[in-house]
Amino acid sequence: MMEATAAVLAYENLPEGQATVGFEVCIKHVGGVAEGATCTSRATLKEVVDDRKLFFDVEVKEGDRTIGVGTHQRRVIKPSS
């Protein structure tokens, strides 16, 4: 859920024809939820290096309770010519 949210955020801000690939996810589960609970995922782009390395902070919450936190990295990929 966290990685997917970061991927959508990145995709919405890329030039047409480009995409990203995730390669590192580092998360901690800090709380549990009941099956069927409604959770919200958030990704914040913290840094862009060399116009292709994307670093995100990610989290999942159920209401005001934090369920998971961490970081995620993605790389911009361009189609081959």
C-alpha positions in Angstrom: 0.0 0.0 0.0 2.8 2.4 0.9 4.9 1.6 -2.2 1.8 1.9 -4.5 1.0 5.3 -3.1 4.6 6.5 -3.8 4.4 5.1 -7.3 1.2 7.0 -8.1 2.7 10.2 -6.7 5.8 9.8 -8.9 3.8 8.9 -12.0 1.5 11.9 -11.7 4.6 14.2 -11.9 6.6 12.5 -14.7 6.8 13.6 -18.3 4.8 11.4 -20.7 6.5 8.2 -21.6 8.5 7.8 -18.4 7.8 5.6 -15.4 9.4 4.5 -12.2 10.5 1.3 -10.6 10.7 0.7 -6.9 13.8 -1.0 -5.5 13.9 -0.4 -1.8 11.2 -0.5 0.8 12.1 -0.1 4.5 9.0 -0.1 6.8 8.1 -0.8 10.3 4.7 -2.0 11.4 3.9 -0.2 14.6 0.2 -1.1 15.1 -2.4 -3.6 14.1 -5.8 -3.2 12.7 -8.9 -5.4 12.4 -9.6 -7.1 9.1 -11.7 -4.8 7.0 -10.5 -1.6 8.7 -10.2 1.5 6.5 -6.6 2.7 6.3 -5.0 5.6 4.6 -1.6 5.6 2.9 0.5 8.7 2.4 3.8 9.2 0.6 5.9 12.4 0.7 8.6 13.0 -1.8 11.6 14.1 0.3 14.4 14.3 -2.2 15.2 14.0 -5.9 18.8 13.2 -6.9 20.2 13.4 -10.5 16.6 13.9 -11.8 16.0 10.2 -11.5 16.5 9.0 -7.9 13.3 9.5 -5.8 13.3 9.3 -2.0 10.0 9.1 -0.2 8.7 9.0 3.4 5.7 6.7 3.7 3.1 5.9 6.3 -0.2 4.1 6.8 -2.8 5.3 9.3 -6.2 4.0 10.6 -7.9 7.3 11.5 -5.4 9.0 13.8 -3.5 5.8 14.7 -0.2 5.2 12.9 0.0 1.6 11.6 3.2 1.7 9.6 6.0 4.1 8.8 9.1 4.0 6.6 11.0 5.0 3.5 10.8 4.0 -0.1 13.1 4.6 -3.1 12.2 4.7 -6.7 14.1 5.3 -9.9 12.9 7.0 -13.1 13.1 4.8 -16.1 12.9 6.0 -19.7 11.8 3.8 -22.6 14.6 2.5 -24.9 14.9 4.0 -28.3 
